[in-house]
Amino acid sequence: MIKLTRIDDRLVHGQVAFTWTPALGVNCLLIANDKVANDEFLKMTLGLAKPAGTKLLIKSLADAATFLNDEKSRNMKILLIINSVKDAYALVNEVEEIKSVNFGGLRMIDGTRLISKAVAVNDEDVILIRELLNKGIELELRQVPTDTKQMVASLI
């Protein structure tokens, strides 16, 4: 069962390990990212950041969708972590269980603009966000669980 789907370009870090994981009661962090799934060094460093007693799975987008759609994953309490709006959009289209996406952190890069202090998006992201909203997907922004939800629709 997916407890939270989170977009965060840092993937696993302090907020995920020490606030989201215990607040959600998750026992599995699933990183869905094609690049990381094929990079042994990145996998190793992310493994060092995971909280003790929590399983870390790193899968390509396609493999993550297959895993999440498998009945066997229903027994796990999963925090799904992706690092872009584009990847979130792809997974929402493949995994019916995803009804809400948390925006946690997307750093400023060329061509992006801030919609909050921790989230920057580009024009393509805004198009995908609008499509997700049209599908009825809840898009909310919170860095940590104790923050008040901000609805992304009001920020773009």
C-alpha positions as CSV (number, residue, x, y, z in Angstrom):
1,M,0.0,0.0,0.0
2,I,1.3,3.4,-1.0
3,K,1.2,5.7,2.1
4,L,2.7,8.7,0.2
5,T,3.9,9.5,-3.3
6,R,6.6,12.3,-2.9
7,I,8.4,14.3,-5.5
8,D,11.8,15.3,-4.1
9,D,14.9,15.6,-6.2
10,R,17.1,14.8,-3.2
11,L,15.3,11.4,-2.9
12,V,16.4,10.1,0.5
13,H,17.6,12.6,3.0
14,G,16.9,13.8,6.6
15,Q,13.3,14.9,6.1
16,V,12.4,11.6,4.5
17,A,14.3,9.4,7.0
18,F,13.5,11.2,10.2
19,T,10.1,12.8,9.7
20,W,8.1,11.2,6.9
21,T,9.1,7.6,7.5
22,P,8.0,7.5,11.2
23,A,5.0,9.8,10.7
24,L,3.6,7.5,8.0
25,G,4.7,4.3,9.6
26,V,6.3,3.1,6.4
27,N,8.5,0.0,6.3
28,C,9.6,0.5,2.6
29,L,11.1,3.4,0.7
30,L,10.7,2.8,-3.0
31,I,12.8,5.1,-5.3
32,A,11.4,5.0,-8.8
33,N,14.1,6.5,-11.1
34,D,15.6,5.1,-14.3
35,K,19.0,6.8,-13.7
36,V,19.5,5.7,-10.1
37,A,18.3,2.2,-10.9
38,N,21.3,1.8,-13.2
39,D,23.9,3.6,-11.0
40,E,25.6,1.3,-8.4
41,F,27.3,4.3,-6.7
42,L,24.1,6.2,-6.3
43,K,22.3,3.1,-5.0
44,M,25.0,2.6,-2.4
45,T,24.9,6.2,-1.2
46,L,21.1,6.2,-1.0
47,G,21.3,3.0,1.0
48,L,23.4,4.8,3.6
49,A,20.7,7.4,4.1
50,K,17.8,5.1,4.7
51,P,16.5,4.7,8.2
52,A,17.3,1.6,10.1
53,G,14.6,-1.1,9.9
54,T,13.3,0.2,6.7
55,K,13.6,-1.6,3.4
56,L,15.0,0.4,0.4
57,L,14.0,-0.6,-3.1
58,I,15.4,1.2,-6.1
59,K,13.6,0.5,-9.4
60,S,13.2,1.9,-12.9
61,L,9.9,3.6,-13.5
62,A,8.6,0.6,-15.4
63,D,9.7,-1.9,-12.7
64,A,8.3,0.3,-10.0
65,A,4.9,0.4,-11.7
66,T,5.0,-3.4,-12.1
67,F,5.9,-3.8,-8.4
68,L,3.2,-1.4,-7.2
69,N,0.5,-3.0,-9.3
70,D,1.5,-6.5,-7.9
71,E,-0.7,-7.7,-5.1
72,K,2.4,-8.7,-3.1
73,S,3.2,-5.0,-2.6
74,R,-0.1,-4.4,-0.8
75,N,1.3,-5.9,2.4
76,M,4.0,-3.2,2.5
77,K,3.7,0.3,3.7
78,I,5.4,2.3,1.0
79,L,6.8,5.8,0.7
80,L,7.2,6.2,-3.1
81,I,9.9,8.7,-3.9
82,I,10.4,10.2,-7.4
83,N,12.5,13.2,-8.4
84,S,10.5,14.9,-11.1
85,V,7.0,15.9,-12.1
86,K,7.5,14.0,-15.4
87,D,8.2,10.8,-13.5
88,A,5.2,11.4,-11.2
89,Y,3.0,11.9,-14.2
90,A,4.3,8.6,-15.8
91,L,3.6,6.6,-12.6
92,V,0.1,8.1,-12.0
93,N,-0.8,6.9,-15.5
94,E,0.5,3.4,-14.7
95,V,-0.5,2.9,-11.1
96,E,-4.2,3.4,-10.3
97,E,-3.5,3.4,-6.5
98,I,-1.8,6.8,-6.8
99,K,-4.5,9.4,-6.0
100,S,-2.3,12.1,-4.4
101,V,1.2,13.4,-4.9
102,N,3.2,15.4,-2.4
103,F,5.7,18.0,-3.7
104,G,8.6,18.1,-1.3
105,G,11.5,19.6,-3.0
106,L,12.6,20.5,-6.6
107,R,15.7,22.8,-6.7
108,M,16.0,25.7,-9.0
109,I,17.7,25.0,-12.3
110,D,17.8,26.9,-15.6
111,G,14.3,27.4,-17.0
112,T,12.5,26.9,-13.7
113,R,10.6,29.3,-11.4
114,L,9.8,28.9,-7.7
115,I,6.2,28.2,-6.7
116,S,7.3,27.8,-3.1
117,K,10.5,28.2,-1.1
118,A,11.5,24.6,-1.9
119,V,9.8,23.8,-5.2
120,A,10.7,25.1,-8.7
121,V,9.0,24.0,-11.9
122,N,9.3,24.7,-15.6
123,D,6.7,25.2,-18.3
124,E,6.5,21.4,-19.1
125,D,6.0,20.7,-15.4
126,V,3.1,23.1,-15.3
127,I,1.4,21.4,-18.3
128,L,1.8,18.0,-16.6
129,I,0.5,19.4,-13.3
130,R,-2.6,20.7,-15.0
131,E,-3.2,17.3,-16.6
132,L,-2.8,15.6,-13.3
133,L,-5.3,18.0,-11.7
134,N,-7.7,17.3,-14.6
135,K,-7.4,13.6,-13.8
136,G,-8.5,14.4,-10.2
137,I,-5.1,13.7,-8.6
138,E,-4.5,15.7,-5.4
139,L,-1.3,17.7,-5.7
140,E,-0.1,19.1,-2.4
141,L,3.0,20.8,-1.2
142,R,4.6,20.0,2.2
143,Q,8.2,19.6,3.2
144,V,7.5,17.8,6.4
145,P,4.3,16.1,7.7
146,T,3.6,18.8,10.3
147,D,3.4,21.6,7.6
148,T,0.0,22.7,6.5
149,K,-0.9,21.3,3.1
150,Q,-0.7,23.8,0.3
151,M,-2.6,22.8,-2.8
152,V,-0.3,23.1,-5.9
153,A,-3.2,24.3,-8.1
154,S,-3.2,27.6,-6.1
155,L,0.6,28.1,-6.7
156,I,0.9,27.7,-10.5
